[in-house]
């Protein structure tokens, strides 16, 4: 486990990029956290005395901060600012003038009303990349509707294809529609920064939860568009490959097995003690196995249920058949890949002491990202940002505090 100290350890590919983070809850904060991990100076703007709603989404809590908030806000500085008031607006304008990126996930039109929509902001800084994340996009009949992960996941088709066959639909275990959109946003911002390097011009990025989710249904959306067939819920099974699914073992665990070629099918049949199935006209090629899955799968389920998970996993791995255990969270973080890939990082938090965070999944050979800052306390860096970056005196900062601006 790597222990990062509070402060800068190394540069990342986005070192020198400053991000004004006007986002909250999940989708925007996850995007800006990724930017921060890559070296950007992310300044999280929060309402004085309140802050991001996720700060109170618990238990559990550590040092007064929720695990939910902690998971989304490392590598940022927190500035409390009431930018609805004139002096707060002046501070935000100064900050935008010195920044490269602005990320916001307000309902469409909210920032325009107070002078911080794209058309106003580009007058302050024409080089700014302005990333607007909404539920349904900046145009269309639902553009003014607020987007919530689970609702959009349902409307965009994800929940309809998730769950067991002949059972009610199910949500994914995390807010995956938010996370997918955040990653699209992060990539879009990097693309826009590259374009700015060539042209000197900033631009607005308009992306939505709905479109991001529709775009990532990939093979199932293509199935519908090409054939007109509506994909059904398959549980742990695969619509187009058989066997490619979860099986319950003797010790009441589930393992996943994925047979992706006919050569692999032959190895699998020998291992399972059913060599006659290799050339069985019902199962000899994947297309037929998909068509006849209702005959094949019960046979495989019975055989796999006769032995423990470890026995099967060991046997499958010896012949290079893709397989794995359906892990609980404790097993995930004891997985043999976690430690060598630095996927748990310990940082020092100002109120919680040492806390463990999930590490950075992308590794760069020349400009590695790093966890430089723990998730900030509400307004923790207000004075630092106002004085060091914007040049406010102690007296001016004190006056802003008295007026409730910061």
FITITOR-308401 format. One record per residue (C-alpha): residue number from 1; y, x, z. Coordinates in Angstrom, 2 decimals. Layout:
FITITOR-308401
    n        Y        X        Z
  NUM        Y        X        Z
...
This chain:
FITITOR-308401
    n        Y        X        Z
    1     0.00     0.00     0.00
    2     3.45     1.29    -0.93
    3     6.20     0.91     1.68
    4     9.64     0.64     0.11
    5    12.67     1.22     2.26
    6    15.69    -1.02     2.06
    7    17.86     0.52    -0.61
    8    17.45     2.02    -4.05
    9    14.25     3.96    -4.71
   10    14.20     4.38    -8.47
   11    15.82     3.09   -11.62
   12    14.29     0.39   -13.76
   13    14.81    -0.57   -17.41
   14    17.68    -2.90   -16.42
   15    19.55    -0.43   -14.21
   16    23.29    -0.97   -14.74
   17    22.94    -4.66   -15.62
   18    24.66    -7.07   -13.22
   19    23.45   -10.66   -12.92
   20    25.40   -13.56   -11.42
   21    22.69   -15.85   -10.07
   22    23.94   -19.43    -9.77
   23    20.40   -20.79    -9.68
   24    18.38   -22.29    -6.87
   25    14.90   -23.50    -5.88
   26    12.21   -22.01    -8.21
   27    12.79   -21.58   -11.93
   28    16.10   -19.70   -11.87
   29    15.37   -17.61    -8.76
   30    12.01   -16.50   -10.17
   31    13.72   -15.39   -13.38
   32    16.44   -13.47   -11.57
   33    13.89   -11.91    -9.20
   34    12.07   -10.44   -12.21
   35    15.40    -9.08   -13.49
   36    16.05    -7.60   -10.05
   37    12.61    -5.99    -9.93
   38    13.49    -4.28   -13.21
   39    16.61    -2.68   -11.74
   40    19.35    -5.27   -12.33
   41    21.94    -5.85    -9.62
   42    21.37    -9.55    -8.92
   43    24.06   -11.31    -6.89
   44    22.77   -14.62    -5.57
   45    25.62   -17.09    -5.07
   46    24.90   -19.55    -2.23
   47    26.76   -22.39    -0.52
   48    28.29   -21.21     2.78
   49    26.28   -22.44     5.76
   50    23.51   -23.94     3.60
   51    22.13   -21.60     0.98
   52    19.17   -22.12    -1.28
   53    17.13   -25.20    -0.31
   54    13.91   -23.17    -0.27
   55    15.12   -21.23     2.79
   56    13.93   -24.20     4.88
   57    10.79   -25.12     2.93
   58     8.17   -24.30     5.54
   59     6.31   -23.44     7.65
   60     5.40   -20.63     7.61
   61     8.57   -18.70     8.43
   62     9.27   -15.01     9.02
   63    12.43   -13.97    10.83
   64    13.90   -17.42    10.23
   65    13.20   -17.39     6.47
   66    10.51   -19.49     4.81
   67     7.62   -17.84     2.99
   68     8.62   -20.02     0.03
   69    12.12   -18.51    -0.13
   70    10.79   -15.00     0.49
   71     8.42   -15.33    -2.48
   72    11.30   -15.91    -4.92
   73    14.23   -13.77    -3.80
   74    13.47   -10.08    -3.35
   75    15.72    -7.52    -5.06
   76    18.89    -9.61    -4.75
   77    22.13    -9.56    -2.78
   78    23.43   -12.79    -1.26
   79    27.10   -13.80    -1.51
   80    28.13   -17.07     0.09
   81    30.89   -18.68    -1.96
   82    32.39   -22.15    -2.26
   83    33.37   -21.96    -5.93
   84    34.55   -25.56    -6.03
   85    37.74   -24.46    -4.24
   86    40.50   -22.60    -6.08
   87    40.14   -19.30    -4.21
   88    36.36   -19.45    -4.59
   89    36.77   -20.02    -8.31
   90    39.01   -16.97    -8.49
   91    36.33   -14.84    -6.80
   92    33.63   -16.10    -9.15
   93    35.79   -15.46   -12.21
   94    36.35   -11.87   -11.06
   95    32.63   -11.42   -10.58
   96    31.77   -12.89   -13.97
   97    34.28   -10.59   -15.64
   98    32.32    -7.61   -14.29
   99    28.83    -8.92   -15.03
  100    26.39    -8.95   -17.92
  101    24.30   -12.06   -17.28
  102    24.79   -15.46   -15.65
  103    21.77   -17.63   -14.83
  104    22.16   -21.27   -13.79
  105    19.88   -24.29   -13.45
  106    22.37   -27.03   -12.59
  107    22.10   -30.47   -14.16
  108    23.74   -30.46   -17.60
  109    27.53   -30.73   -17.39
  110    27.86   -29.92   -13.68
  111    29.37   -26.46   -14.19
  112    31.54   -27.61   -17.09
  113    33.32   -30.03   -14.73
  114    34.42   -27.20   -12.41
  115    35.32   -24.68   -15.09
  116    32.16   -22.59   -15.34
  117    30.45   -23.99   -18.43
  118    29.75   -21.56   -21.25
  119    32.86   -22.32   -23.27
  120    35.06   -21.51   -20.26
  121    33.08   -18.51   -19.12
  122    32.98   -16.77   -22.49
  123    36.79   -16.68   -22.39
  124    36.48   -14.63   -19.20
  125    33.75   -12.34   -20.57
  126    32.75   -12.66   -24.25
  127    29.93   -10.13   -23.71
  128    28.24   -12.30   -21.09
  129    24.70   -13.60   -21.59
  130    24.79   -17.16   -20.20
  131    21.34   -18.55   -19.48
  132    21.21   -22.31   -18.88
  133    17.89   -23.67   -17.62
  134    17.50   -27.45   -17.53
  135    14.72   -29.98   -17.35
  136    14.95   -31.18   -20.95
  137    17.44   -28.97   -22.79
  138    21.13   -29.23   -23.65
  139    20.64   -31.85   -26.38
  140    18.54   -34.96   -26.91
  141    18.39   -38.35   -25.17
  142    17.10   -36.90   -21.87
  143    19.42   -33.90   -21.68
  144    21.22   -35.25   -18.59
  145    18.01   -36.00   -16.67
  146    17.16   -33.61   -13.86
  147    13.84   -31.80   -14.31
  148    11.30   -31.38   -11.50
  149     8.23   -29.21   -12.12
  150     5.52   -31.78   -11.41
  151     7.27   -34.55   -13.37
  152     7.88   -32.36   -16.40
  153     4.33   -30.99   -16.20
  154     3.12   -34.58   -16.44
  155     5.44   -35.55   -19.30
  156     4.76   -32.37   -21.25
  157     0.98   -32.85   -21.16
  158    -0.22   -30.24   -18.69
  159    -1.33   -32.60   -15.93
  160    -3.05   -34.84   -18.44
  161    -5.44   -32.03   -19.40
  162    -5.95   -30.71   -15.86
  163    -8.76   -31.89   -13.59
  164   -12.40   -32.91   -13.79
  165   -13.78   -35.07   -16.57
  166   -13.83   -38.77   -15.63
  167   -11.70   -38.05   -12.55
  168    -7.95   -38.55   -11.95
  169    -5.62   -35.92   -13.39
  170    -4.60   -33.06   -11.12
  171    -1.61   -30.78   -10.80
  172    -1.95   -27.01   -11.06
  173    -1.97   -25.26    -7.67
  174     1.51   -23.71    -8.12
  175     4.72   -24.81    -9.89
  176     3.48   -23.27   -13.11
  177     5.93   -25.11   -15.39
  178     8.81   -23.56   -13.44
  179     7.22   -20.12   -13.58
  180     6.48   -20.29   -17.32
  181    10.09   -21.29   -17.98
  182    11.37   -18.49   -15.75
  183     9.38   -15.94   -17.74
  184    10.66   -17.36   -21.04
  185    14.17   -17.05   -19.58
  186    13.66   -13.45   -18.51
  187    12.41   -12.50   -21.98
  188    15.25   -14.41   -23.66
  189    17.82   -12.58   -21.53
  190    16.31    -9.21   -22.48
  191    16.41   -10.24   -26.17
  192    20.04   -11.29   -25.87
  193    20.98    -8.04   -24.15
  194    19.38    -6.12   -27.02
  195    21.34    -8.20   -29.53
  196    24.52    -7.47   -27.58
  197    23.82    -3.75   -27.81
  198    23.90    -4.07   -31.60
  199    26.81    -6.49   -31.95
  200    28.83    -6.37   -28.74
  201    28.62   -10.15   -28.47
  202    27.20   -12.29   -25.68
  203    25.68   -15.72   -26.20
  204    24.37   -18.83   -24.52
  205    20.63   -19.32   -23.96
  206    19.47   -22.94   -23.72
  207    15.92   -23.45   -22.51
  208    14.09   -26.19   -20.69
  209    11.07   -26.86   -18.52
  210     9.85   -29.47   -21.01
  211     9.89   -27.26   -24.09
  212     8.45   -24.27   -22.23
  213     5.50   -26.35   -21.07
  214     4.91   -27.92   -24.49
  215     4.98   -24.46   -26.08
  216     2.33   -23.11   -23.72
  217    -0.27   -25.82   -24.30
  218    -1.14   -23.61   -27.31
  219    -4.74   -24.28   -28.45
  220    -4.85   -27.83   -27.10
  221    -1.56   -28.84   -28.69
  222    -2.78   -27.27   -31.93
  223    -6.03   -29.22   -31.65
  224    -4.07   -32.45   -31.51
  225    -1.60   -31.54   -34.26
  226    -4.36   -30.49   -36.64
  227    -7.06   -33.07   -35.89
  228    -5.25   -35.94   -34.20
  229    -7.83   -35.78   -31.40
  230    -6.46   -36.11   -27.86
  231    -7.78   -33.29   -25.62
  232    -9.57   -34.46   -22.50
  233    -9.82   -33.05   -18.99
  234   -12.62   -30.50   -18.78
  235   -12.49   -29.24   -15.18
  236   -13.73   -25.64   -15.16
  237   -15.17   -25.98   -18.67
  238   -13.67   -25.02   -22.05
  239   -13.10   -27.50   -24.87
  240   -14.04   -25.08   -27.68
  241   -16.49   -22.56   -26.17
  242   -19.86   -23.17   -24.46
  243   -20.85   -21.88   -21.98
  244   -17.41   -20.96   -20.71
  245   -16.99   -22.57   -17.32
  246   -17.61   -22.59   -13.59
  247   -21.05   -22.94   -12.03
  248   -22.02   -23.64    -8.43
  249   -24.42   -21.08    -6.93
  250   -27.01   -21.23    -4.17
  251   -24.50   -20.08    -1.52
  252   -22.15   -22.99    -2.37
  253   -19.63   -20.79    -4.20
  254   -18.39   -21.10    -7.75
  255   -18.53   -18.41   -10.38
  256   -17.02   -18.39   -13.87
  257   -19.05   -17.24   -16.86
  258   -17.57   -16.83   -20.36
  259   -19.85   -16.43   -23.39
  260   -17.55   -15.55   -26.27
  261   -19.92   -14.25   -28.97
  262   -23.42   -14.88   -30.29
  263   -24.55   -11.41   -29.20
  264   -23.40   -12.27   -25.70
  265   -25.28   -15.57   -25.94
  266   -28.48   -13.64   -26.65
  267   -27.96   -11.40   -23.59
  268   -27.19   -14.45   -21.48
  269   -30.35   -16.29   -22.59
  270   -32.57   -13.31   -21.79
  271   -30.97   -12.90   -18.38
  272   -31.32   -16.60   -17.62
  273   -34.98   -16.63   -18.60
  274   -34.48   -18.96   -21.58
  275   -34.95   -16.66   -24.61
  276   -36.17   -19.62   -26.66
  277   -32.61   -21.02   -26.60
  278   -31.36   -18.11   -28.73
  279   -32.73   -19.71   -31.87
  280   -32.91   -23.30   -30.67
  281   -31.23   -25.34   -33.43
  282   -29.26   -27.24   -30.75
  283   -27.73   -24.10   -29.23
  284   -28.03   -21.16   -31.63
  285   -24.31   -21.03   -32.51
  286   -21.23   -21.93   -30.49
  287   -20.33   -24.95   -32.64
  288   -23.70   -26.54   -31.84
  289   -23.46   -25.64   -28.16
  290   -20.10   -27.42   -27.99
  291   -21.59   -30.47   -29.71
  292   -24.63   -30.47   -27.42
  293   -23.04   -29.33   -24.16
  294   -24.31   -32.41   -22.32
  295   -27.88   -31.22   -22.95
  296   -27.30   -27.54   -22.28
  297   -25.03   -27.44   -19.23
  298   -27.32   -29.33   -16.79
  299   -30.08   -26.84   -17.59
  300   -27.79   -23.88   -16.91
  301   -26.40   -25.49   -13.74
  302   -29.89   -25.88   -12.30
  303   -30.82   -22.28   -13.03
  304   -27.58   -20.80   -11.67
  305   -27.82   -22.93    -8.52
  306   -31.09   -21.16    -7.67
  307   -29.48   -17.79    -6.88
  308   -26.50   -16.52    -4.87
  309   -23.15   -15.58    -6.42
  310   -23.50   -11.85    -5.79
  311   -26.89   -11.77    -7.54
  312   -25.57   -13.51   -10.62
  313   -22.33   -11.53   -10.80
  314   -24.21    -8.25   -10.53
  315   -26.67    -9.29   -13.24
  316   -23.97   -10.54   -15.62
  317   -21.83    -7.43   -15.21
  318   -24.76    -5.14   -16.03
  319   -24.93    -6.65   -19.52
  320   -21.13    -6.92   -19.84
  321   -20.93   -10.69   -19.71
  322   -17.43   -11.72   -18.51
  323   -17.78   -13.31   -15.09
  324   -16.01   -13.66   -11.78
  325   -15.91   -15.45    -8.48
  326   -13.55   -18.36    -7.81
  327   -11.69   -16.56    -5.05
  328    -9.89   -17.89    -2.02
  329    -6.55   -16.20    -1.26
  330    -8.05   -13.80     1.30
  331   -10.46   -12.53    -1.33
  332    -7.68   -12.23    -3.90
  333    -5.78    -9.79    -1.71
  334    -8.93    -7.83    -0.90
  335    -9.79    -7.55    -4.61
  336   -10.48    -3.94    -5.64
  337    -7.63    -4.00    -8.18
  338    -4.91    -4.96    -5.69
  339    -4.43    -1.63    -3.91
  340    -4.60     0.82    -6.84
  341    -2.22    -1.37    -8.86
  342     0.28    -1.67    -5.98
  343     0.17    -5.44    -5.95
  344     0.99    -5.68    -2.25
  345     4.19    -4.00    -1.15
  346     5.56    -3.76     2.36
  347     9.33    -3.91     2.87
  348    11.58    -3.86     5.91
  349    13.36    -7.18     6.44
  350    16.49    -7.35     8.65
  351    15.14   -10.14    10.90
  352    11.40   -10.28    10.24
  353    10.66    -6.57    10.41
  354     8.00    -5.34     8.01
  355     6.78    -8.03     5.64
  356     4.32    -7.95     2.77
  357     5.37    -9.07    -0.70
  358     3.53    -9.39    -3.99
  359     4.10    -6.30    -6.11
  360     5.47    -5.94    -9.64
  361     2.90    -6.79   -12.34
  362     4.54    -4.86   -15.22
  363     4.21    -1.08   -15.18
  364     6.55     1.13   -17.25
  365     5.76     4.80   -17.89
  366     9.42     5.92   -18.05
  367    11.47     3.29   -16.20
  368     9.27     1.69   -13.53
  369    10.62    -1.28   -11.66
  370    10.70    -1.20    -7.87
  371    11.24    -3.46    -4.90
  372    14.52    -2.08    -3.59
  373    15.74    -4.95    -1.42
  374    14.01    -7.54     0.76
  375    14.93   -11.21     0.25
  376    18.49   -11.37     1.61
  377    19.74   -13.31     4.58
  378    22.26   -16.02     3.75
  379    25.53   -14.29     2.90
  380    24.17   -10.91     3.97
  381    26.06    -8.98     1.30
  382    29.24   -11.09     1.11
  383    31.57    -8.49     2.59
  384    29.91    -5.64     0.70
  385    30.34    -7.38    -2.66
  386    33.89    -8.56    -2.02
  387    35.10    -5.19    -0.79
  388    33.11    -2.65    -2.82
  389    32.85    -4.54    -6.11
  390    35.91    -6.79    -6.20
  391    38.32    -4.74    -4.09
  392    39.13    -7.28    -1.37
  393    40.59    -5.92     1.87
  394    39.17    -6.75     5.30
  395    42.15    -8.98     5.93
  396    41.66   -10.87     2.67
  397    37.95   -11.34     3.39
  398    38.73   -12.59     6.89
  399    41.16   -15.11     5.40
  400    38.51   -16.35     2.96
  401    36.12   -16.83     5.85
  402    38.68   -18.83     7.84
  403    39.22   -21.12     4.85
  404    35.48   -21.66     4.33
  405    35.52   -20.00     0.91
  406    32.86   -17.48     1.97
